[in-house]
Amino acid sequence: MRLPSSSSDRRGAARPGILASDVKARARGFGFDLCGIAEAGRPSRLGRLADWIDRGLSGDMAYLARSRDERMDPARVLPTVRSIISLGVVYNTNRPYSTDVREPGRAVVSRYAWGDDYHDVLRGRLRPFVRWLAETAGSGFEAFSSVDSGPVQERVWAERAGLGWIGKNTCLINPKLGSWLFLAEVLTNASLVADEPGVDQCGSCTRCLEACPTGAIVEPYVVDATRCLSYLTIETRGSVEPSLRPFLSREVYGCDICQDVCPWNRRAATSDDPAWQPRAPLGSPRLIDLCRMIDDDWRGLIRGSAMRRAGLRRIRRSLAYASARLPAGDKSTALDALAAHASGRDPDVADAIARARTAD
């Protein structure tokens, strides 16, 4: 969301009239749990993005390469930018972590996707917040706001704004709240007092690297997206590489393992916000039940959910790969159920079902 200046001078800062303390107080009033401010610029950490893309670790996410210049320089997004307001919302709910679910035959959906689509929810909170900023700052105010999908490296700016630090699993970790955080940013030409940047507190811990089933965290602070279960279940089109299919045994949408095992999440904050509570049956579903769900029920379930990103066909494909790891009788039941739906005739889904039937 871009809010243009009402002034004829579009290159200067907004006139005084807005205080950092007021910004933070009002952010909480609009439903944000964290708010920090960074001075706009080009911190060195932004340079890691180009290296990561050049190493081929971003996979098929071509939009990252297309927006690389904007992501590495906020002035390309908002030429008059002087400050970046970073906002965070806790989405963790009081439910067991995926690593604590031991019952065979259970499927795992990443907890960020249990409730309503965070893009929609956070944008709904950003709009009145930015309007308040504009009214308070007065003539000449400009802003660009973003929730995940904009050309802004939100974790970098959240770290610079003191919301936490980027951990070895590449998630933003807040020392009091943990890492179950949705992030949003407001780039503005208002000159605001910046906060101290977050300080890395991972120390010698390597639990996230050791727990990742595919070895996607190839080194501290670097994730090979093409090996990450989140990427494989959400972003990958077509069939998944044969060597990685066996790892799709429970995770059918996203993966939380590297956050589940993080010591900073042992006492992570939880939210009772209705927006983040699990939609039935996403909290701890049986894999067979998800396979049996008819297409119309699935479409209704993912409507208004972050799971729309993958869509029904990719979800069905992941269910097929996961069903290959079930005991023989349950495996046949699950795959037969998938094949009975109209979506089961999609080439990628049908291929995954056929491969799962012959998998050891």
Buried (B, 14 or more C-beta within 10 A) or exposed (E): EEBEBEBEEEEEBBBEEBEBEBBBEBBEEBBBBBBBBBBBEEBEBBEBBBEBBEEEBBBEBEEBBEBBEBBBBBBEBBEBBBBBBBBBBBBBBEBEBBEEBEEEBBBBBBBBBBBBBBBEBBBBBBBEBBEBBBEBBBEBBBBBBBBBEBBBBBBBBBBBBBBBBBBBBBBBBBEEBBBBBBBBBBBBBBBBEBBEBBEBEBEEBEBBBEBBBBEBBBEBBBBBBBBBBBBBBBBBEEBBEEEBBBBBBBBBBBBBBBBBBBBBBEEBBBBEBEBBBBBEBBBBBBBBBBBBBEBEEBEEBBEBBBBBBBBBBBBBBBBBBBBBBBEEEBBEBBBBBBBEBEBBEBEBBBBBBEBBBEBE
